């Protein structure tokens, strides 16, 4: 079966520090070098193959795919999502120990949040959490 992503729309998401990020960067770097050094044009299929993009969908499915992807975030605690993004965005440029300190500090802040308490209580009570973003 051929896997052809030509004519597809690409959805790009981020990576985090550590081996996952290192693997993604190495793969993307190798692909980018090939494309740049050889002067190749590339399509969504090549971008996916080289690890430059995370997901592709047909253009007529883009709205549905975006809505499905975004809906996953609506079930999460907003403050925690923002904190995770900050750790990824800032921490990836820090030395390892500093990035670990940042993560520890952020987790300590979240331990006192109403959404953390809601997460624990909903788990204990066996119900779906209702996060408020605090």
N, CA, C and O atoms as CSV, one atom per row, in Angstrom:
chain,resi,resn,atom,element,x,y,z
A,1,UNK,N,N,0.848,-1.172,0.000
A,1,UNK,CA,C,0.000,0.000,0.000
A,1,UNK,C,C,0.894,1.236,0.000
A,1,UNK,O,O,1.805,1.347,0.821
A,2,UNK,N,N,0.634,2.166,-0.922
A,2,UNK,CA,C,1.395,3.403,-0.989
A,2,UNK,C,C,0.873,4.392,0.029
A,2,UNK,O,O,-0.329,4.474,0.281
A,3,UNK,N,N,1.792,5.140,0.610
A,3,UNK,CA,C,1.441,6.167,1.572
A,3,UNK,C,C,1.777,7.495,0.932
A,3,UNK,O,O,2.934,7.916,0.946
A,4,UNK,N,N,0.787,8.160,0.374
A,4,UNK,CA,C,1.000,9.405,-0.352
A,4,UNK,C,C,0.269,10.536,0.348
A,4,UNK,O,O,-0.949,10.484,0.522
A,5,UNK,N,N,1.008,11.552,0.748
A,5,UNK,CA,C,0.417,12.693,1.436
A,5,UNK,C,C,0.311,13.910,0.529
A,5,UNK,O,O,0.016,15.008,1.000
A,6,UNK,N,N,0.543,13.732,-0.749
A,6,UNK,CA,C,0.444,14.846,-1.682
A,6,UNK,C,C,-0.956,15.435,-1.634
A,6,UNK,O,O,-1.943,14.699,-1.601
A,7,UNK,N,N,-1.046,16.772,-1.632
A,7,UNK,CA,C,-2.332,17.441,-1.595
A,7,UNK,C,C,-2.959,17.497,-0.216
A,7,UNK,O,O,-4.129,17.856,-0.082
A,8,UNK,N,N,-2.195,17.145,0.818
A,8,UNK,CA,C,-2.710,17.119,2.176
A,8,UNK,C,C,-2.357,18.425,2.894
A,8,UNK,O,O,-1.430,19.133,2.501
A,9,UNK,N,N,-3.104,18.725,3.937
A,9,UNK,CA,C,-2.826,19.868,4.790
A,9,UNK,C,C,-2.048,19.363,5.989
A,9,UNK,O,O,-2.329,18.278,6.500
A,10,UNK,N,N,-1.080,20.131,6.441
A,10,UNK,CA,C,-0.188,19.713,7.517
A,10,UNK,C,C,-0.542,20.423,8.811
A,10,UNK,O,O,-0.747,21.637,8.821
A,11,UNK,N,N,-0.614,19.664,9.917
A,11,UNK,CA,C,-0.795,20.232,11.251
A,11,UNK,C,C,0.504,19.999,12.003
A,11,UNK,O,O,0.965,18.864,12.120
A,12,UNK,N,N,1.100,21.085,12.519
A,12,UNK,CA,C,2.382,21.001,13.191
A,12,UNK,C,C,2.174,21.166,14.693
A,12,UNK,O,O,1.494,22.094,15.128
A,13,UNK,N,N,2.760,20.266,15.488
A,13,UNK,CA,C,2.728,20.393,16.946
A,13,UNK,C,C,4.159,20.379,17.464
A,13,UNK,O,O,5.089,20.093,16.709
A,14,UNK,N,N,4.345,20.683,18.739
A,14,UNK,CA,C,5.678,20.844,19.292
A,14,UNK,C,C,6.277,19.594,19.890
A,14,UNK,O,O,5.683,18.516,19.847
A,15,UNK,N,N,7.461,19.751,20.449
A,15,UNK,CA,C,8.176,18.664,21.106
A,15,UNK,C,C,8.684,19.146,22.445
A,15,UNK,O,O,8.620,20.338,22.742
A,16,UNK,N,N,9.175,18.254,23.236
A,16,UNK,CA,C,9.667,18.632,24.555
A,16,UNK,C,C,11.152,18.330,24.665
A,16,UNK,O,O,11.764,17.808,23.733
A,17,UNK,N,N,11.721,18.664,25.811
A,17,UNK,CA,C,13.139,18.429,26.057
A,17,UNK,C,C,13.365,16.933,26.272
A,17,UNK,O,O,12.452,16.220,26.686
A,18,UNK,N,N,14.533,16.476,26.002
A,18,UNK,CA,C,14.859,15.089,26.256
A,18,UNK,C,C,15.004,14.298,24.976
A,18,UNK,O,O,15.194,14.855,23.895
A,19,UNK,N,N,14.911,12.983,25.117
A,19,UNK,CA,C,15.188,12.109,23.983
A,19,UNK,C,C,14.176,12.278,22.858
A,19,UNK,O,O,14.540,12.193,21.685
A,20,UNK,N,N,12.900,12.520,23.199
A,20,UNK,CA,C,11.897,12.730,22.154
A,20,UNK,C,C,12.220,13.934,21.301
A,20,UNK,O,O,12.130,13.881,20.074
A,21,UNK,N,N,12.596,15.023,21.955
A,21,UNK,CA,C,12.961,16.245,21.230
A,21,UNK,C,C,14.220,16.006,20.415
A,21,UNK,O,O,14.303,16.419,19.259
A,22,UNK,N,N,15.198,15.339,21.013
A,22,UNK,CA,C,16.457,15.068,20.314
A,22,UNK,C,C,16.215,14.236,19.060
A,22,UNK,O,O,16.797,14.502,18.009
A,23,UNK,N,N,15.355,13.227,19.177
A,23,UNK,CA,C,15.046,12.385,18.018
A,23,UNK,C,C,14.338,13.195,16.937
A,23,UNK,O,O,14.664,13.091,15.754
A,24,UNK,N,N,13.371,13.999,17.355
A,24,UNK,CA,C,12.632,14.805,16.380
A,24,UNK,C,C,13.556,15.789,15.681
A,24,UNK,O,O,13.492,15.948,14.462
A,25,UNK,N,N,14.420,16.453,16.454
A,25,UNK,CA,C,15.343,17.420,15.861
A,25,UNK,C,C,16.342,16.750,14.936
A,25,UNK,O,O,16.653,17.283,13.870
A,26,UNK,N,N,16.848,15.594,15.328
A,26,UNK,CA,C,17.811,14.886,14.479
A,26,UNK,C,C,17.171,14.480,13.160
A,26,UNK,O,O,17.766,14.641,12.094
A,27,UNK,N,N,15.964,13.958,13.240
A,27,UNK,CA,C,15.263,13.538,12.021
A,27,UNK,C,C,14.948,14.743,11.144
A,27,UNK,O,O,15.155,14.712,9.931
A,28,UNK,N,N,14.447,15.803,11.769
A,28,UNK,CA,C,14.114,17.011,11.011
A,28,UNK,C,C,15.372,17.625,10.414
A,28,UNK,O,O,15.354,18.084,9.272
A,29,UNK,N,N,16.463,17.639,11.173
A,29,UNK,CA,C,17.715,18.213,10.697
A,29,UNK,C,C,18.243,17.445,9.488
A,29,UNK,O,O,18.680,18.044,8.505
A,30,UNK,N,N,18.200,16.120,9.566
A,30,UNK,CA,C,18.672,15.301,8.445
A,30,UNK,C,C,17.837,15.570,7.201
A,30,UNK,O,O,18.371,15.708,6.101
A,31,UNK,N,N,16.534,15.642,7.384
A,31,UNK,CA,C,15.654,15.929,6.244
A,31,UNK,C,C,15.881,17.318,5.694
A,31,UNK,O,O,15.933,17.509,4.479
A,32,UNK,N,N,16.019,18.301,6.588
A,32,UNK,CA,C,16.240,19.673,6.143
A,32,UNK,C,C,17.557,19.783,5.384
A,32,UNK,O,O,17.630,20.470,4.365
A,33,UNK,N,N,18.594,19.112,5.871
A,33,UNK,CA,C,19.884,19.157,5.177
A,33,UNK,C,C,19.767,18.588,3.772
A,33,UNK,O,O,20.289,19.159,2.815
A,34,UNK,N,N,19.082,17.470,3.657
A,34,UNK,CA,C,18.917,16.882,2.325
A,34,UNK,C,C,18.166,17.835,1.407
A,34,UNK,O,O,18.555,18.034,0.256
A,35,UNK,N,N,17.102,18.417,1.913
A,35,UNK,CA,C,16.306,19.325,1.086
A,35,UNK,C,C,17.093,20.566,0.692
A,35,UNK,O,O,17.033,21.010,-0.454
A,36,UNK,N,N,17.830,21.122,1.646
A,36,UNK,CA,C,18.576,22.358,1.385
A,36,UNK,C,C,19.808,22.104,0.532
A,36,UNK,O,O,20.035,22.799,-0.459
A,37,UNK,N,N,20.605,21.111,0.911
A,37,UNK,CA,C,21.853,20.855,0.190
A,37,UNK,C,C,21.615,20.393,-1.239
A,37,UNK,O,O,22.391,20.715,-2.139
A,38,UNK,N,N,20.547,19.639,-1.446
A,38,UNK,CA,C,20.249,19.163,-2.795
A,38,UNK,C,C,19.289,20.078,-3.533
A,38,UNK,O,O,18.985,19.850,-4.704
A,39,UNK,N,N,18.808,21.121,-2.849
A,39,UNK,CA,C,17.902,22.073,-3.488
A,39,UNK,C,C,16.574,21.458,-3.887
A,39,UNK,O,O,15.964,21.876,-4.871
A,40,UNK,N,N,16.114,20.452,-3.119
A,40,UNK,CA,C,14.878,19.761,-3.466
A,40,UNK,C,C,13.660,20.543,-3.030
A,40,UNK,O,O,13.656,21.163,-1.966
A,41,UNK,N,N,12.647,20.513,-3.839
A,41,UNK,CA,C,11.329,20.957,-3.416
A,41,UNK,C,C,10.718,19.801,-2.630
A,41,UNK,O,O,11.115,18.649,-2.807
A,42,UNK,N,N,9.771,20.101,-1.778
A,42,UNK,CA,C,9.138,19.015,-1.039
A,42,UNK,C,C,7.671,19.309,-0.822
A,42,UNK,O,O,7.240,20.462,-0.791
A,43,UNK,N,N,6.917,18.240,-0.674
A,43,UNK,CA,C,5.483,18.343,-0.428
A,43,UNK,C,C,5.187,17.838,0.977
A,43,UNK,O,O,6.105,17.558,1.747
A,44,UNK,N,N,3.922,17.722,1.306
A,44,UNK,CA,C,3.525,17.264,2.643
A,44,UNK,C,C,4.046,15.867,2.921
A,44,UNK,O,O,4.410,15.559,4.056
A,45,UNK,N,N,4.087,15.027,1.918
A,45,UNK,CA,C,4.581,13.653,2.096
A,45,UNK,C,C,6.034,13.677,2.544
A,45,UNK,O,O,6.400,12.993,3.499
A,46,UNK,N,N,6.859,14.454,1.866
A,46,UNK,CA,C,8.277,14.538,2.237
A,46,UNK,C,C,8.443,15.197,3.599
A,46,UNK,O,O,9.278,14.767,4.396
A,47,UNK,N,N,7.661,16.233,3.876
A,47,UNK,CA,C,7.749,16.910,5.173
A,47,UNK,C,C,7.425,15.945,6.306
A,47,UNK,O,O,8.092,15.957,7.340
A,48,UNK,N,N,6.423,15.123,6.123
A,48,UNK,CA,C,6.056,14.111,7.132
A,48,UNK,C,C,7.173,13.077,7.267
A,48,UNK,O,O,7.553,12.700,8.375
A,49,UNK,N,N,7.685,12.634,6.141
A,49,UNK,CA,C,8.754,11.634,6.129
A,49,UNK,C,C,10.003,12.135,6.854
A,49,UNK,O,O,10.660,11.372,7.561
A,50,UNK,N,N,10.326,13.407,6.679
A,50,UNK,CA,C,11.521,13.978,7.303
A,50,UNK,C,C,11.292,14.437,8.742
A,50,UNK,O,O,12.222,14.908,9.397
A,51,UNK,N,N,10.084,14.306,9.227
A,51,UNK,CA,C,9.806,14.711,10.593
A,51,UNK,C,C,9.669,16.209,10.772
A,51,UNK,O,O,9.764,16.715,11.890
A,52,UNK,N,N,9.447,16.922,9.681
A,52,UNK,CA,C,9.275,18.369,9.768
A,52,UNK,C,C,7.868,18.735,10.208
A,52,UNK,O,O,7.634,19.840,10.699
A,53,UNK,N,N,6.940,17.821,10.035
A,53,UNK,CA,C,5.556,18.036,10.455
A,53,UNK,C,C,5.083,16.798,11.209
A,53,UNK,O,O,5.635,15.709,11.054
A,54,UNK,N,N,4.064,16.983,12.015
A,54,UNK,CA,C,3.555,15.906,12.854
A,54,UNK,C,C,2.393,15.168,12.210
A,54,UNK,O,O,2.322,13.940,12.270
A,55,UNK,N,N,1.487,15.909,11.599
A,55,UNK,CA,C,0.273,15.293,11.075
A,55,UNK,C,C,-0.175,16.016,9.810
A,55,UNK,O,O,0.001,17.227,9.673
A,56,UNK,N,N,-0.747,15.264,8.903
A,56,UNK,CA,C,-1.333,15.842,7.694
A,56,UNK,C,C,-2.742,15.287,7.523
A,56,UNK,O,O,-3.026,14.148,7.894
A,57,UNK,N,N,-3.597,16.092,6.967
A,57,UNK,CA,C,-4.969,15.669,6.695
A,57,UNK,C,C,-5.382,16.209,5.330
A,57,UNK,O,O,-4.835,17.213,4.873
A,58,UNK,N,N,-6.332,15.562,4.680
A,58,UNK,CA,C,-6.838,16.099,3.414
A,58,UNK,C,C,-7.477,17.466,3.655
A,58,UNK,O,O,-8.066,17.687,4.713
A,59,UNK,N,N,-7.372,18.381,2.699
A,59,UNK,CA,C,-7.913,19.728,2.888
A,59,UNK,C,C,-9.384,19.749,3.312
A,59,UNK,O,O,-9.780,20.583,4.127
A,60,UNK,N,N,-10.190,18.843,2.768
A,60,UNK,CA,C,-11.616,18.845,3.109
A,60,UNK,C,C,-11.888,18.301,4.517
A,60,UNK,O,O,-13.017,18.379,4.999
A,61,UNK,N,N,-10.874,17.757,5.171
A,61,UNK,CA,C,-11.019,17.265,6.543
A,61,UNK,C,C,-10.339,18.157,7.574
A,61,UNK,O,O,-10.319,17.835,8.762
A,62,UNK,N,N,-9.776,19.288,7.115
A,62,UNK,CA,C,-9.001,20.142,8.010
A,62,UNK,C,C,-9.839,20.675,9.169
A,62,UNK,O,O,-9.418,20.576,10.322
A,63,UNK,N,N,-11.011,21.235,8.893
A,63,UNK,CA,C,-11.835,21.800,9.967
A,63,UNK,C,C,-12.192,20.752,11.014
A,63,UNK,O,O,-12.144,21.024,12.214
A,64,UNK,N,N,-12.545,19.569,10.563
A,64,UNK,CA,C,-12.890,18.489,11.488
A,64,UNK,C,C,-11.674,18.057,12.299
A,64,UNK,O,O,-11.775,17.838,13.507
A,65,UNK,N,N,-10.534,17.934,11.640
A,65,UNK,CA,C,-9.312,17.511,12.334
A,65,UNK,C,C,-8.888,18.545,13.369
A,65,UNK,O,O,-8.483,18.186,14.475
A,66,UNK,N,N,-8.977,19.824,13.018
A,66,UNK,CA,C,-8.614,20.884,13.960
A,66,UNK,C,C,-9.577,20.888,15.143
A,66,UNK,O,O,-9.147,21.002,16.291
A,67,UNK,N,N,-10.873,20.766,14.874
A,67,UNK,CA,C,-11.865,20.741,15.957
A,67,UNK,C,C,-11.637,19.546,16.873
A,67,UNK,O,O,-11.729,19.676,18.094
A,68,UNK,N,N,-11.342,18.383,16.297
A,68,UNK,CA,C,-11.085,17.179,17.097
A,68,UNK,C,C,-9.832,17.371,17.951
A,68,UNK,O,O,-9.813,16.998,19.124
A,69,UNK,N,N,-8.797,17.948,17.366
A,69,UNK,CA,C,-7.549,18.180,18.090
A,69,UNK,C,C,-7.769,19.192,19.215
A,69,UNK,O,O,-7.333,18.968,20.344
A,70,UNK,N,N,-8.438,20.293,18.913
A,70,UNK,CA,C,-8.685,21.336,19.909
A,70,UNK,C,C,-9.588,20.831,21.031
A,70,UNK,O,O,-9.413,21.227,22.183
A,71,UNK,N,N,-10.539,19.973,20.719
A,71,UNK,CA,C,-11.462,19.476,21.739
A,71,UNK,C,C,-10.740,18.695,22.829
A,71,UNK,O,O,-11.204,18.636,23.967
A,72,UNK,N,N,-9.609,18.097,22.481
A,72,UNK,CA,C,-8.828,17.370,23.485
A,72,UNK,C,C,-8.318,18.323,24.557
A,72,UNK,O,O,-8.227,17.954,25.728
A,73,UNK,N,N,-7.986,19.549,24.160
A,73,UNK,CA,C,-7.466,20.528,25.112
A,73,UNK,C,C,-8.565,21.087,26.006
A,73,UNK,O,O,-8.290,21.533,27.120
A,74,UNK,N,N,-9.799,21.068,25.531
A,74,UNK,CA,C,-10.903,21.597,26.328
A,74,UNK,C,C,-11.173,20.759,27.571
A,74,UNK,O,O,-11.805,21.230,28.516
A,75,UNK,N,N,-10.700,19.525,27.570
A,75,UNK,CA,C,-10.897,18.626,28.710
A,75,UNK,C,C,-9.768,18.742,29.730
A,75,UNK,O,O,-9.823,18.122,30.792
A,76,UNK,N,N,-8.750,19.530,29.413
A,76,UNK,CA,C,-7.565,19.637,30.263
A,76,UNK,C,C,-7.603,20.910,31.104
A,76,UNK,O,O,-8.298,21.864,30.752
A,77,UNK,N,N,-6.862,20.933,32.213
A,77,UNK,CA,C,-6.799,22.147,33.028
A,77,UNK,C,C,-5.999,23.234,32.296
A,77,UNK,O,O,-4.811,23.047,32.031
A,78,UNK,N,N,-6.630,24.359,31.969
A,78,UNK,CA,C,-5.967,25.386,31.153
A,78,UNK,C,C,-4.640,25.894,31.725
A,78,UNK,O,O,-3.670,26.070,30.988
A,79,UNK,N,N,-4.605,26.123,33.015
A,79,UNK,CA,C,-3.375,26.640,33.622
A,79,UNK,C,C,-2.233,25.629,33.487
A,79,UNK,O,O,-1.082,26.007,33.264
A,80,UNK,N,N,-2.558,24.359,33.622
A,80,UNK,CA,C,-1.546,23.315,33.495
A,80,UNK,C,C,-1.050,23.205,32.060
A,80,UNK,O,O,0.144,23.013,31.830
A,81,UNK,N,N,-1.948,23.325,31.103
A,81,UNK,CA,C,-1.547,23.293,29.693
A,81,UNK,C,C,-0.605,24.461,29.408
A,81,UNK,O,O,0.433,24.289,28.768
A,82,UNK,N,N,-0.973,25.646,29.886
A,82,UNK,CA,C,-0.115,26.814,29.693
A,82,UNK,C,C,1.246,26.644,30.348
A,82,UNK,O,O,2.272,27.020,29.782
A,83,UNK,N,N,1.245,26.075,31.542
A,83,UNK,CA,C,2.506,25.840,32.254
A,83,UNK,C,C,3.375,24.842,31.494
A,83,UNK,O,O,4.587,25.034,31.384
A,84,UNK,N,N,2.771,23.786,30.971
A,84,UNK,CA,C,3.523,22.789,30.207
A,84,UNK,C,C,4.125,23.417,28.954
A,84,UNK,O,O,5.273,23.145,28.604
A,85,UNK,N,N,3.341,24.261,28.282
A,85,UNK,CA,C,3.866,24.955,27.102
A,85,UNK,C,C,5.052,25.836,27.474
A,85,UNK,O,O,6.040,25.897,26.743
A,86,UNK,N,N,4.952,26.521,28.617
A,86,UNK,CA,C,6.047,27.388,29.070
A,86,UNK,C,C,7.298,26.552,29.354
A,86,UNK,O,O,8.399,26.935,28.957
A,87,UNK,N,N,7.142,25.426,30.030
A,87,UNK,CA,C,8.290,24.568,30.333
A,87,UNK,C,C,8.936,24.080,29.040
A,87,UNK,O,O,10.162,24.053,28.931
A,88,UNK,N,N,8.128,23.698,28.071
A,88,UNK,CA,C,8.661,23.220,26.790
A,88,UNK,C,C,9.348,24.352,26.039
A,88,UNK,O,O,10.482,24.203,25.583
A,89,UNK,N,N,8.661,25.488,25.910
A,89,UNK,CA,C,9.196,26.594,25.117
A,89,UNK,C,C,10.437,27.215,25.737
A,89,UNK,O,O,11.410,27.484,25.033
A,90,UNK,N,N,10.417,27.443,27.038
A,90,UNK,CA,C,11.546,28.081,27.716
A,90,UNK,C,C,12.610,27.049,28.069
A,90,UNK,O,O,13.802,27.275,27.859
A,91,UNK,N,N,12.174,25.929,28.599
A,91,UNK,CA,C,13.112,24.917,29.074
A,91,UNK,C,C,13.990,24.325,27.996
A,91,UNK,O,O,15.110,23.897,28.276
A,92,UNK,N,N,13.506,24.292,26.779
A,92,UNK,CA,C,14.301,23.690,25.705
A,92,UNK,C,C,15.530,24.521,25.354
A,92,UNK,O,O,16.433,24.034,24.674
A,93,UNK,N,N,15.574,25.778,25.814
A,93,UNK,CA,C,16.730,26.635,25.544
A,93,UNK,C,C,17.640,26.781,26.762
A,93,UNK,O,O,18.662,27.463,26.687
A,94,UNK,N,N,17.290,26.165,27.859
A,94,UNK,CA,C,18.067,26.258,29.086
A,94,UNK,C,C,19.006,25.064,29.226
A,94,UNK,O,O,18.763,24.009,28.640
A,95,UNK,N,N,20.071,25.227,29.999
A,95,UNK,CA,C,20.875,24.042,30.338
A,95,UNK,C,C,19.987,23.038,31.076
A,95,UNK,O,O,18.983,23.418,31.679
A,96,UNK,N,N,20.355,21.774,31.028
A,96,UNK,CA,C,19.520,20.714,31.575
A,96,UNK,C,C,19.104,20.989,33.015
A,96,UNK,O,O,17.918,20.901,33.334
A,97,UNK,N,N,20.039,21.316,33.882
A,97,UNK,CA,C,19.694,21.527,35.293
A,97,UNK,C,C,18.737,22.692,35.454
A,97,UNK,O,O,17.818,22.623,36.269
A,98,UNK,N,N,18.931,23.760,34.697
A,98,UNK,CA,C,18.024,24.908,34.781
A,98,UNK,C,C,16.628,24.554,34.283
A,98,UNK,O,O,15.631,25.018,34.835
A,99,UNK,N,N,16.560,23.736,33.244
A,99,UNK,CA,C,15.242,23.321,32.747
A,99,UNK,C,C,14.543,22.428,33.767
A,99,UNK,O,O,13.324,22.498,33.926
A,100,UNK,N,N,15.307,21.597,34.451
A,100,UNK,CA,C,14.720,20.764,35.514
A,100,UNK,C,C,14.223,21.632,36.664
A,100,UNK,O,O,13.157,21.370,37.222
A,101,UNK,N,N,14.987,22.665,37.022
A,101,UNK,CA,C,14.557,23.590,38.078
A,101,UNK,C,C,13.271,24.301,37.680
A,101,UNK,O,O,12.366,24.464,38.499
A,102,UNK,N,N,13.194,24.721,36.429
A,102,UNK,CA,C,11.975,25.371,35.938
A,102,UNK,C,C,10.789,24.426,36.071
A,102,UNK,O,O,9.726,24.831,36.541
A,103,UNK,N,N,10.955,23.188,35.670
A,103,UNK,CA,C,9.876,22.208,35.762
A,103,UNK,C,C,9.456,21.974,37.215
A,103,UNK,O,O,8.264,21.879,37.508
A,104,UNK,N,N,10.415,21.883,38.109
A,104,UNK,CA,C,10.114,21.704,39.532
A,104,UNK,C,C,9.324,22.903,40.057
A,104,UNK,O,O,8.335,22.731,40.770
A,105,UNK,N,N,9.758,24.116,39.707
A,105,UNK,CA,C,9.071,25.328,40.165
A,105,UNK,C,C,7.634,25.388,39.644
A,105,UNK,O,O,6.711,25.729,40.383
A,106,UNK,N,N,7.459,25.059,38.382
A,106,UNK,CA,C,6.120,25.096,37.786
A,106,UNK,C,C,5.217,24.051,38.443
A,106,UNK,O,O,4.058,24.332,38.748
A,107,UNK,N,N,5.744,22.855,38.657
A,107,UNK,CA,C,4.945,21.825,39.312
A,107,UNK,C,C,4.571,22.238,40.735
A,107,UNK,O,O,3.460,21.971,41.193
A,108,UNK,N,N,5.498,22.886,41.424
A,108,UNK,CA,C,5.206,23.348,42.786
A,108,UNK,C,C,4.080,24.375,42.779
A,108,UNK,O,O,3.218,24.354,43.658
A,109,UNK,N,N,4.079,25.272,41.798
A,109,UNK,CA,C,3.001,26.260,41.675
A,109,UNK,C,C,1.661,25.574,41.442
A,109,UNK,O,O,0.652,25.960,42.033
A,110,UNK,N,N,1.648,24.577,40.600
A,110,UNK,CA,C,0.398,23.907,40.234
A,110,UNK,C,C,-0.160,23.053,41.366
A,110,UNK,O,O,-1.367,22.821,41.426
A,111,UNK,N,N,0.695,22.588,42.257
A,111,UNK,CA,C,0.225,21.758,43.373
A,111,UNK,C,C,-0.763,22.481,44.280
A,111,UNK,O,O,-1.527,21.841,45.003
A,112,UNK,N,N,-0.752,23.792,44.245
A,112,UNK,CA,C,-1.627,24.586,45.111
A,112,UNK,C,C,-2.816,25.175,44.347
A,112,UNK,O,O,-3.550,26.004,44.884
A,113,UNK,N,N,-3.003,24.755,43.115
A,113,UNK,CA,C,-4.074,25.333,42.295
A,113,UNK,C,C,-5.406,24.613,42.522
A,113,UNK,O,O,-5.429,23.423,42.836
A,114,UNK,N,N,-6.509,25.340,42.363
A,114,UNK,CA,C,-7.826,24.696,42.448
A,114,UNK,C,C,-7.997,23.564,41.427
A,114,UNK,O,O,-8.658,22.566,41.718
A,115,UNK,N,N,-7.413,23.709,40.247
A,115,UNK,CA,C,-7.546,22.646,39.249
A,115,UNK,C,C,-6.819,21.372,39.673
A,115,UNK,O,O,-7.273,20.271,39.360
A,116,UNK,N,N,-5.706,21.507,40.376
A,116,UNK,CA,C,-5.023,20.309,40.886
A,116,UNK,C,C,-5.909,19.611,41.909
A,116,UNK,O,O,-6.059,18.389,41.892
A,117,UNK,N,N,-6.487,20.398,42.789
A,117,UNK,CA,C,-7.390,19.815,43.803
A,117,UNK,C,C,-8.587,19.143,43.125
A,117,UNK,O,O,-9.030,18.072,43.539
A,118,UNK,N,N,-9.098,19.787,42.085
A,118,UNK,CA,C,-10.220,19.201,41.339
A,118,UNK,C,C,-9.802,17.892,40.682
A,118,UNK,O,O,-10.577,16.936,40.662
A,119,UNK,N,N,-8.597,17.838,40.150
A,119,UNK,CA,C,-8.108,16.605,39.514
A,119,UNK,C,C,-8.045,15.465,40.529
A,119,UNK,O,O,-8.490,14.352,40.251
A,120,UNK,N,N,-7.497,15.750,41.691
A,120,UNK,CA,C,-7.383,14.725,42.734
A,120,UNK,C,C,-8.767,14.296,43.214
A,120,UNK,O,O,-9.056,13.102,43.305
A,121,UNK,N,N,-9.620,15.271,43.521
A,121,UNK,CA,C,-10.961,14.947,44.027
A,121,UNK,C,C,-11.789,14.174,43.008
A,121,UNK,O,O,-12.473,13.215,43.363
A,122,UNK,N,N,-11.730,14.586,41.744
A,122,UNK,CA,C,-12.514,13.884,40.724
A,122,UNK,C,C,-12.021,12.450,40.553
A,122,UNK,O,O,-12.815,11.540,40.310
A,123,UNK,N,N,-10.713,12.251,40.681
A,123,UNK,CA,C,-10.166,10.898,40.592
A,123,UNK,C,C,-10.675,10.039,41.756
A,123,UNK,O,O,-11.121,8.909,41.558
A,124,UNK,N,N,-10.602,10.583,42.949
A,124,UNK,CA,C,-11.050,9.845,44.136
A,124,UNK,C,C,-12.545,9.534,44.056
A,124,UNK,O,O,-12.989,8.454,44.444
A,125,UNK,N,N,-13.316,10.505,43.543
A,125,UNK,CA,C,-14.770,10.352,43.473
A,125,UNK,C,C,-15.223,9.606,42.219
A,125,UNK,O,O,-16.409,9.315,42.070
A,126,UNK,N,N,-14.294,9.296,41.320
A,126,UNK,CA,C,-14.637,8.549,40.114
A,126,UNK,C,C,-15.495,9.320,39.134
A,126,UNK,O,O,-16.389,8.752,38.507
A,127,UNK,N,N,-15.231,10.612,38.996
A,127,UNK,CA,C,-16.016,11.440,38.076
A,127,UNK,C,C,-15.090,12.220,37.151
A,127,UNK,O,O,-13.883,12.305,37.379
A,128,UNK,N,N,-15.670,12.775,36.122
A,128,UNK,CA,C,-14.919,13.608,35.184
A,128,UNK,C,C,-14.612,14.950,35.839
A,128,UNK,O,O,-15.504,15.573,36.413
A,129,UNK,N,N,-13.363,15.402,35.760
A,129,UNK,CA,C,-13.038,16.683,36.384
A,129,UNK,C,C,-13.677,17.864,35.655
A,129,UNK,O,O,-13.925,17.813,34.450
A,130,UNK,N,N,-13.936,18.925,36.415
A,130,UNK,CA,C,-14.460,20.178,35.851
A,130,UNK,C,C,-13.453,21.276,36.168
A,130,UNK,O,O,-13.496,21.898,37.229
A,131,UNK,N,N,-12.543,21.500,35.216
A,131,UNK,CA,C,-11.470,22.459,35.420
A,131,UNK,C,C,-11.972,23.886,35.143
A,131,UNK,O,O,-12.795,24.109,34.255
A,132,UNK,N,N,-11.459,24.837,35.922
A,132,UNK,CA,C,-11.878,26.231,35.781
A,132,UNK,C,C,-10.735,27.151,35.350
A,132,UNK,O,O,-10.958,28.337,35.105
A,133,UNK,N,N,-9.536,26.628,35.255
A,133,UNK,CA,C,-8.408,27.437,34.798
A,133,UNK,C,C,-7.739,28.221,35.898
A,133,UNK,O,O,-7.109,29.245,35.634
A,134,UNK,N,N,-7.864,27.758,37.132
A,134,UNK,CA,C,-7.210,28.448,38.253
A,134,UNK,C,C,-6.182,27.549,38.900
A,134,UNK,O,O,-5.528,27.952,39.862
